[in-house]
Each structure stands twice: as C-alpha cells, then as structure tokens.
Amino acid sequence: MMNSTPQQVKNPASSLKSRFISRFLGALTKINAEDPISSYSPTRIFQRYRRIKVASNKSMAYSVRSRRIWSRAMLSRFRSRRSAFSGRRSSIKITNCGEAMDVCNLLDETAHYIKCLTTQVQVMRKIVDFYHLSK
C-alpha cells in the first residue's frame, strides 16, 4: 500500500547549487581575507583570477563528490597538486581513472558536467549582479 502522506522531493539541481554556493562563497571569502585587492597590477589580477577559477572548479567537484567520473578525476588532480613539492606543472601527472565507459555513460557524464558548468555560470552571474547592485 502506498503511503498517503505527500513526500518531499528534493530538486537535485538546487541541492547541487546550494552545495556549490556554500563552498564557493567560503573559498571567495578565504581568498579575499588572505589577499585583499590592494594592487591592480596585471600579475596580481591574473593570480587572483587563477585562484578564483581553481576555487570554483574545486567547489563544484566537492559538491558533486565522487559520484561522477569527472569529479573524481578533478578531485584527484587537486590532491596531486597539493601533494606536489614544486609548483611546476610538469611535476603533476594525471593518471587515467581506470574506468572504461560506453557511449551512453560518456554522454551522461558529459551532460552532467555541462549542467554543473551552467550552475557555476548562474551562481557567478548572481554574485556579480549582487555586487553591482550593492554599490
């Protein structure tokens, strides 16, 4: 017999978005606290841009957790960067996840990754809109 009480169905997109927002805003706060904008030299702007980009990608990968192959690969890449002794890119080796995929799973992974990228863009647009409205 079916349960007569209505069940709440969580919207997976909104929970992904809320997990991403929480992590990304925390990362942005940390970036701003560690390195407030005091100099607008091209080098400093580029360094800040890279930190924000990495924070965004890392926040999304942690929000998805290890449920997707692309997020596992990205998390592995971040972990290997953290454990590398030198900052040189050549010392970082990204290995194959060892998971073979058929075309259907590949398309599913691709669609999910595109959905996550769309979520990132939506959140960043809202942050920019909020920032410009508060000025």
Number of C-alpha atoms within 10 A of each C-alpha: 3 4 6 6 6 6 7 6 6 8 9 9 12 11 13 15 20 15 16 25 21 12 19 23 16 14 19 15 13 13 16 13 10 9 11 11 12 7 9 9 8 9 10 14 13 12 11 17 12 12 15 17 12 14 20 22 21 21 23 26 23 16 22 21 13 14 10 14 18 17 21 17 17 18 20 15 17 18 11 15 18 12 10 14 10 11 10 9 9 7 12 17 11 13 9 8 11 7 6 9 11 7 9 9 12 13 12 12 17 13 12 15 19 12 13 21 15 12 20 20 13 12 18 15 12 12 14 11 11 11 10 9 8 7 5
